[in-house]
Amino acid sequence: MSEHAIEFLQEWIGEKVHCQSSLDRIEEQAETLAKECAAKAAEAGIPLEDIQEEVGDIQELIASRLEEAAEADQENSDKPAE
């Protein structure tokens, strides 16, 4: 994958993939975000195939990142205030 495609994906995920309050909506949100990512990549002249060659299914990657963010948020909300 080109350096440009890697930078695009890292920046896009950093901007768009954030914690959601509900774990049961992650798949739905991941599908929406994957479509948005593919469209933005195309606008930037980056073929989706270049991204998928490096990371595989972008929807799965985004879902994984959403789950990680949700779990981290859950852990933080479970900690008692100091």
Secondary structure, DSSP 8 states (H G I E B T S, - for coil): --HHHHHHHHHHHHHH----S-GGGHHHHHHHHHHHHHHHHHHTT--HHHHHHHHS-HHHHHHHHHHHHHHHHHHHHHS---
